[in-house]
């Protein structure tokens, strides 16, 4: 058997389990290879250790960043919670103010009276209790292109005036708003008094107001407006749209209660108050619809 020179004695001193003396070449080679493999494994383990340390440092940095983000988000959440509480308080305050304004459905007695009125004039009046609104169909309320009320419309408005002066209705404002379709004013006799649909709708609202105030409704309760063709409730059709030709009367809580202002009496050339002798001869005030129209 062959032995490697210089392997004798040294191997026996450095390896456990191998007695002093020379060892076979193949055993020596195996030990050298094992030693080399261990060194390679050691290097690999050290690299893995260094990599793990690097990864650990990265994780620590990520954790630190996550903690900072969490703290920032927590601060923002607390701020949003405070803002939400503030908004909730504002909302409750606004709801309380709305309750104080007593907005909502009309008083029961008023709703009943208006519903009864609409039933008496089904072709003329539509009542919407949720909005506190009466809708008068213009085709049944006025002559074509005119602000002159039909007899049936005057009769219904007189009945409405009675409702407005009794019970809880006496404390409501009356908003009278005129509307038309998009057919332009074209008749010369109409154009002379109503240059366009806005004028026509506003003047029709004034005609309704005049009947109500002439029947005793306080003028400081009644507001008029005219939107012309600009607020249709259905799409306008060629040739005219009946649904959009209407006068709407809204009953709402009074926004103010100023003392009514009476006009100063006119004086004639003799210095006496105009109308004084007339009042003496005719103590009953004339109704608005009895005054000749211009």
C-alpha positions in Angstrom: 0.0 0.0 0.0 1.3 3.5 -0.9 1.5 6.3 1.5 1.9 10.0 0.9 5.2 11.5 2.0 4.8 13.8 4.9 1.3 12.6 5.8 2.7 10.3 8.5 2.5 11.5 12.1 0.9 14.9 11.2 -2.4 13.3 10.4 -2.3 11.3 13.5 -1.8 14.4 15.6 -4.6 16.5 14.0 -7.4 14.0 13.5 -9.4 12.3 16.2 -9.9 8.6 15.9 -6.8 8.1 13.6 -3.8 6.7 15.4 -0.3 8.1 15.1 1.6 7.0 12.0 1.0 7.1 8.3 -2.5 7.0 6.7 -3.6 5.8 3.3 -3.6 8.4 0.5 -7.4 8.0 -0.1 -8.2 8.7 3.5 -6.0 11.8 3.4 -7.7 13.0 0.3 -11.1 12.5 1.8 -10.1 14.5 4.9 -8.8 17.3 2.7 -12.0 17.4 0.6 -14.1 17.3 3.8 -12.1 20.2 5.2 -12.5 22.1 1.9 -16.3 21.4 1.9 -16.6 22.7 5.4 -14.8 25.9 4.5 -17.1 26.4 1.6 -20.1 25.8 3.8 -18.7 28.2 6.3 -18.3 30.9 3.6 -21.9 30.2 2.4 -23.2 30.4 5.9 -21.4 33.7 6.5 -22.9 35.1 3.3 -26.3 34.0 4.3 -25.7 35.5 7.7 -24.7 38.8 6.1 -27.7 38.7 3.8 -30.0 38.0 6.7 -28.5 40.9 8.6 -29.1 43.1 5.6 -32.6 41.9 5.3 -33.2 42.4 9.0 -32.0 46.0 8.7 -34.3 46.5 5.7 -37.2 45.0 7.7 -36.4 47.3 10.7 -36.4 50.3 8.4 -39.7 49.2 6.9 -41.1 48.6 10.4 -40.0 52.1 11.5 -41.5 53.6 8.4 -44.7 51.7 9.0 -44.9 52.9 12.6 -44.4 56.5 11.4 -47.2 56.0 8.8 -49.4 54.5 11.5 -48.8 57.4 13.8 -49.5 59.8 11.0 -52.7 58.0 10.0 -53.7 57.9 13.6 -53.2 61.6 13.9 -55.2 62.2 10.7 -57.9 59.9 11.9 -58.2 61.8 15.1 -58.4 65.0 13.2 -61.1 63.6 10.9 -63.0 62.3 13.9 -63.0 65.8 15.4 -64.1 67.3 12.1 -66.9 64.7 11.8 -68.1 65.5 15.3 -68.1 69.2 14.4 -70.1 68.5 11.2 -72.5 66.3 13.1 -73.0 69.2 15.6 -73.6 71.6 12.7 -76.0 69.2 11.1 -78.0 68.8 14.4 -78.0 72.6 14.8 -79.3 73.1 11.2 -82.0 70.5 11.8 -83.0 72.2 14.9 -83.3 75.5 13.0 -85.4 73.8 10.4 -87.7 72.5 13.0 -88.0 75.9 14.5 -89.1 77.2 11.0 -91.9 74.6 11.1 -91.2 73.6 7.5 -93.1 70.6 6.2 -96.7 69.6 5.5 -99.4 72.2 5.9 -101.5 72.3 9.0 -104.2 69.7 9.0 -107.1 72.1 8.7 -105.4 74.0 5.8 -104.6 70.8 3.9 -108.2 69.6 4.3 -109.7 72.9 3.1 -107.4 73.0 0.1 -108.0 69.4 -0.8 -111.7 70.1 -0.7 -111.3 73.2 -2.9 -109.4 71.1 -5.5 -112.1 68.5 -5.5 -114.7 71.2 -6.2 -112.7 72.4 -9.3 -111.1 69.2 -10.7 -110.5 70.7 -14.2 -109.1 73.9 -12.8 -107.0 73.1 -9.7 -104.5 70.5 -8.7 -103.4 70.3 -5.0 -100.0 69.0 -3.9 -100.1 68.7 -0.1 -96.4 67.7 0.2 -95.3 71.0 -1.4 -98.2 73.1 -0.1 -99.0 74.1 -3.6 -102.1 74.7 -5.7 -101.7 74.6 -9.4 -104.2 76.4 -11.6 -104.4 75.4 -15.3 -104.1 78.6 -17.3 -106.3 77.3 -20.1 -109.2 77.2 -17.6 -108.1 80.3 -15.6 -107.5 82.9 -18.4 -108.7 83.7 -21.8 -106.1 83.0 -24.6 -103.2 85.3 -24.5 -104.9 87.4 -21.8 -104.7 88.1 -18.0 -108.5 88.3 -17.7 -109.7 85.6 -15.3 -112.6 83.3 -16.3 -115.7 83.4 -14.1 -114.9 79.9 -12.7 -111.4 81.0 -11.8 -112.6 84.1 -10.0 -115.1 82.0 -8.1 -112.4 79.5 -7.0 -110.1 82.3 -6.0 -112.8 83.9 -3.8 -113.2 80.5 -2.1 -109.4 80.3 -1.7 -109.4 83.7 -0.1 -111.9 82.5 2.5 -109.6 79.6 3.3 -106.5 81.9 3.5 -108.2 84.1 6.1 -109.3 81.4 8.5 -107.6 79.0 11.0 -103.9 78.3 10.6 -103.9 79.5 7.0 -104.1 83.1 8.2 -100.5 82.9 9.3 -99.1 81.7 5.9 -97.5 83.6 3.1 -99.0 83.3 -0.4 -96.5 83.0 -3.3 -98.3 83.3 -6.7 -96.0 82.3 -9.6 -97.0 82.4 -13.3 -95.7 80.1 -16.0 -96.2 79.7 -19.7 -95.1 77.3 -22.5 -92.4 78.3 -25.0 -94.8 79.6 -27.7 -93.9 83.3 -28.1 -96.4 86.1 -27.7 -97.4 87.1 -31.2 -100.8 88.6 -31.3 -100.5 92.4 -31.6 -103.1 93.1 -29.0 -101.3 90.9 -26.5 -97.8 92.3 -27.4 -99.0 95.8 -26.5 -99.5 94.8 -22.9 -97.2 91.8 -22.5 -94.0 92.0 -24.6 -93.0 88.4 -23.9 -93.9 85.3 -21.9 -92.2 86.5 -18.7 -94.4 89.6 -18.7 -97.5 87.5 -19.5 -96.8 85.0 -16.7 -96.1 87.8 -14.1 -99.2 89.8 -15.1 -101.3 86.7 -14.7 -99.9 86.2 -11.3 -100.8 89.8 -10.5 -104.3 89.2 -11.7 -104.6 86.3 -9.2 -103.1 88.4 -6.4 -105.6 91.2 -7.1 -108.6 88.9 -6.6 -107.1 87.5 -3.4 -106.3 90.9 -1.9 -109.6 92.3 -3.1 -111.3 89.5 -1.1 -109.5 90.5 2.1 -106.2 88.7 2.1 -103.6 91.1 3.5 -101.3 92.4 0.7 -98.2 92.0 2.9 -98.9 88.2 2.7 -98.9 87.9 -1.1 -95.9 87.8 -3.3 -96.0 87.5 -7.1 -93.5 86.3 -9.7 -93.4 85.2 -13.4 -91.0 82.7 -14.9 -92.4 82.7 -18.4 -91.4 79.6 -20.3 -88.2 79.0 -18.3 -89.5 76.4 -15.7 -91.5 73.8 -17.7 -92.8 70.8 -15.8 -92.9 68.7 -19.0 -90.9 69.1 -22.3 -92.5 71.7 -24.5 -94.1 70.4 -27.7 -94.5 72.2 -31.1 -97.7 74.1 -31.1 -97.9 74.7 -27.3 -98.0 72.6 -24.2 -101.0 72.8 -21.9 -99.3 71.4 -18.8 -96.7 74.2 -18.8 -99.3 77.0 -18.9 -100.2 77.4 -15.3 -100.3 79.5 -12.2 -98.9 78.0 -9.0 -99.8 79.2 -5.5 -97.5 78.1 -2.7 -98.4 78.5 1.0 -95.3 78.9 3.2 -94.6 80.1 6.8 -94.4 83.9 7.1 -90.9 85.2 6.9 -91.7 88.5 8.4 -94.8 90.3 9.8 -94.4 94.0 9.2 -97.3 96.3 10.0 -99.4 96.9 6.9 -98.7 100.3 5.4 -101.8 102.3 4.3 -101.5 104.7 1.3 -101.9 108.3 2.2 -105.3 109.6 1.0 -105.2 111.7 -2.2 -106.5 115.3 -2.1 -108.4 117.0 -4.8 -108.0 120.7 -5.8 -110.4 121.8 -3.2 -108.2 120.4 -0.5 -110.6 117.7 0.6 -109.6 114.1 0.8 -110.5 112.3 -2.4 -113.0 109.5 -1.8 -114.2 110.9 1.6 -117.7 111.6 0.3 -117.7 108.3 -1.5 -116.8 106.4 1.8 -119.6 108.2 3.6 -122.1 107.3 0.9 -120.7 103.8 0.4 -119.3 102.5 3.7 -118.7 99.0 2.3 -115.4 98.8 0.5 -115.6 97.8 -3.2 -114.2 94.5 -4.1 -111.3 94.5 -6.5 -113.1 92.7 -9.2 -115.8 95.4 -9.2 -113.3 98.0 -10.3 -113.3 98.6 -14.0 -110.2 97.1 -15.8 -108.1 99.5 -17.8 
